Amino acid sequence: MSRLTFRVQIRVSIGIFICCIVLAILTKQSIFHNIGWIIYGLFFIINPVWPVSWDWKDHDKLRLGCRIAGVLAVLVGLLTHFGV
């Protein structure tokens, strides 16, 4: 299985996030907002990718930055409560 590129991963994760938001609005269950944030963060923890224009920088630091951003997104999903 090939890895997702940054552009494809952003589009897929935002698509899933929007579906979770719509599902939360339709069902009046705010947990789907949180699930959307968690899935979005897990995408970047599991597959850390960055834009092609940043490819000249140190890949270890870029990978670490992507994973930190993913952890922060998961924490937003775990620690916040969005009202519907």
Phi and psi restraints in degrees (value plus and minus 20) as a CYANA .aco file:
   2 SER   PHI    -101.1   -61.1
   2 SER   PSI     134.0   174.0
   3 ARG   PHI     -97.4   -57.4
   3 ARG   PSI     130.8   170.8
   4 LEU   PHI     -95.9   -55.9
   4 LEU   PSI     124.3   164.3
   5 THR   PHI    -101.3   -61.3
   5 THR   PSI     149.5   189.5
   6 PHE   PHI     -79.6   -39.6
   6 PHE   PSI     -66.7   -26.7
   7 ARG   PHI     -82.2   -42.2
   7 ARG   PSI     -64.6   -24.6
   8 VAL   PHI     -88.1   -48.1
   8 VAL   PSI     -61.5   -21.5
   9 GLN   PHI     -85.2   -45.2
   9 GLN   PSI     -60.9   -20.9
  10 ILE   PHI     -82.4   -42.4
  10 ILE   PSI     -64.9   -24.9
  11 ARG   PHI     -84.6   -44.6
  11 ARG   PSI     -63.6   -23.6
  12 VAL   PHI     -86.6   -46.6
  12 VAL   PSI     -65.2   -25.2
  13 SER   PHI     -88.0   -48.0
  13 SER   PSI     -57.9   -17.9
  14 ILE   PHI     -88.9   -48.9
  14 ILE   PSI     -56.3   -16.3
  15 GLY   PHI     -81.5   -41.5
  15 GLY   PSI     -64.3   -24.3
  16 ILE   PHI     -85.8   -45.8
  16 ILE   PSI     -59.8   -19.8
  17 PHE   PHI     -82.6   -42.6
  17 PHE   PSI     -63.7   -23.7
  18 ILE   PHI     -85.3   -45.3
  18 ILE   PSI     -59.9   -19.9
  19 CYS   PHI     -82.0   -42.0
  19 CYS   PSI     -58.7   -18.7
  20 CYS   PHI     -86.4   -46.4
  20 CYS   PSI     -58.3   -18.3
  21 ILE   PHI     -86.4   -46.4
  21 ILE   PSI     -64.2   -24.2
  22 VAL   PHI     -82.6   -42.6
  22 VAL   PSI     -62.1   -22.1
  23 LEU   PHI     -82.5   -42.5
  23 LEU   PSI     -58.3   -18.3
  24 ALA   PHI     -85.6   -45.6
  24 ALA   PSI     -60.2   -20.2
  25 ILE   PHI     -89.4   -49.4
  25 ILE   PSI     -61.2   -21.2
  26 LEU   PHI     -89.2   -49.2
  26 LEU   PSI     -58.0   -18.0
  27 THR   PHI    -115.1   -75.1
  27 THR   PSI     -27.0    13.0
  28 LYS   PHI      38.7    78.7
  28 LYS   PSI      10.0    50.0
  29 GLN   PHI    -133.9   -93.9
  29 GLN   PSI      89.6   129.6
  30 SER   PHI     -93.4   -53.4
  30 SER   PSI     -28.1    11.9
  31 ILE   PHI     -82.6   -42.6
  31 ILE   PSI     -45.9    -5.9
  32 PHE   PHI     -89.3   -49.3
  32 PHE   PSI     -49.4    -9.4
  33 HIS   PHI     -80.3   -40.3
  33 HIS   PSI     -66.8   -26.8
  34 ASN   PHI     -85.5   -45.5
  34 ASN   PSI     -59.9   -19.9
  35 ILE   PHI     -82.3   -42.3
  35 ILE   PSI     -58.5   -18.5
  36 GLY   PHI     -81.5   -41.5
  36 GLY   PSI     -63.6   -23.6
  37 TRP   PHI     -83.5   -43.5
  37 TRP   PSI     -61.7   -21.7
  38 ILE   PHI     -85.9   -45.9
  38 ILE   PSI     -63.6   -23.6
  39 ILE   PHI     -83.7   -43.7
  39 ILE   PSI     -62.9   -22.9
  40 TYR   PHI     -78.9   -38.9
  40 TYR   PSI     -63.7   -23.7
  41 GLY   PHI     -88.1   -48.1
  41 GLY   PSI     -58.6   -18.6
  42 LEU   PHI     -84.9   -44.9
  42 LEU   PSI     -51.8   -11.8
  43 PHE   PHI     -76.0   -36.0
  43 PHE   PSI     -62.9   -22.9
  44 PHE   PHI    -104.7   -64.7
  44 PHE   PSI     -38.3     1.7
  45 ILE   PHI     -97.0   -57.0
  45 ILE   PSI     -64.3   -24.3
  46 ILE   PHI     -94.6   -54.6
  46 ILE   PSI     -63.1   -23.1
  47 ASN   PHI    -146.9  -106.9
  47 ASN   PSI      62.5   102.5
  48 PRO   PHI     -92.9   -52.9
  48 PRO   PSI      94.8   134.8
  49 VAL   PHI    -148.0  -108.0
  49 VAL   PSI     140.2   180.2
  50 TRP   PHI    -162.4  -122.4
  50 TRP   PSI     143.0   183.0
  51 PRO   PHI     -82.9   -42.9
  51 PRO   PSI     133.6   173.6
  52 VAL   PHI     -82.1   -42.1
  52 VAL   PSI     -51.9   -11.9
  53 SER   PHI     -87.4   -47.4
  53 SER   PSI     -37.4     2.6
  54 TRP   PHI    -116.1   -76.1
  54 TRP   PSI     -16.3    23.7
  55 ASP   PHI     -87.1   -47.1
  55 ASP   PSI     -36.0     4.0
  56 TRP   PHI     -98.9   -58.9
  56 TRP   PSI     -33.4     6.6
  57 LYS   PHI    -100.6   -60.6
  57 LYS   PSI     155.0   195.0
  58 ASP   PHI     -85.7   -45.7
  58 ASP   PSI     101.2   141.2
  59 HIS   PHI     -88.0   -48.0
  59 HIS   PSI     -51.7   -11.7
  60 ASP   PHI     -85.1   -45.1
  60 ASP   PSI     -61.2   -21.2
  61 LYS   PHI     -89.6   -49.6
  61 LYS   PSI     -58.5   -18.5
  62 LEU   PHI     -84.3   -44.3
  62 LEU   PSI     -63.0   -23.0
  63 ARG   PHI     -81.9   -41.9
  63 ARG   PSI     -63.2   -23.2
  64 LEU   PHI     -84.3   -44.3
  64 LEU   PSI     -62.7   -22.7
  65 GLY   PHI     -82.2   -42.2
  65 GLY   PSI     -60.6   -20.6
  66 CYS   PHI     -85.1   -45.1
  66 CYS   PSI     -60.4   -20.4
  67 ARG   PHI     -89.0   -49.0
  67 ARG   PSI     -56.6   -16.6
  68 ILE   PHI     -84.7   -44.7
  68 ILE   PSI     -62.7   -22.7
  69 ALA   PHI     -82.3   -42.3
  69 ALA   PSI     -58.1   -18.1
  70 GLY   PHI     -84.3   -44.3
  70 GLY   PSI     -61.3   -21.3
  71 VAL   PHI     -84.6   -44.6
  71 VAL   PSI     -60.1   -20.1
  72 LEU   PHI     -83.6   -43.6
  72 LEU   PSI     -59.2   -19.2
  73 ALA   PHI     -85.9   -45.9
  73 ALA   PSI     -59.6   -19.6
  74 VAL   PHI     -84.6   -44.6
  74 VAL   PSI     -60.2   -20.2
  75 LEU   PHI     -84.2   -44.2
  75 LEU   PSI     -57.3   -17.3
  76 VAL   PHI     -80.5   -40.5
  76 VAL   PSI     -62.2   -22.2
  77 GLY   PHI     -87.0   -47.0
  77 GLY   PSI     -52.8   -12.8
  78 LEU   PHI    -104.9   -64.9
  78 LEU   PSI     -51.6   -11.6
  79 LEU   PHI    -121.5   -81.5
  79 LEU   PSI     -32.1     7.9
  80 THR   PHI    -127.5   -87.5
  80 THR   PSI     141.5   181.5
  81 HIS   PHI    -150.5  -110.5
  81 HIS   PSI      96.2   136.2
  82 PHE   PHI    -115.6   -75.6
  82 PHE   PSI     107.6   147.6
  83 GLY   PHI    -103.8   -63.8
  83 GLY   PSI     123.9   163.9
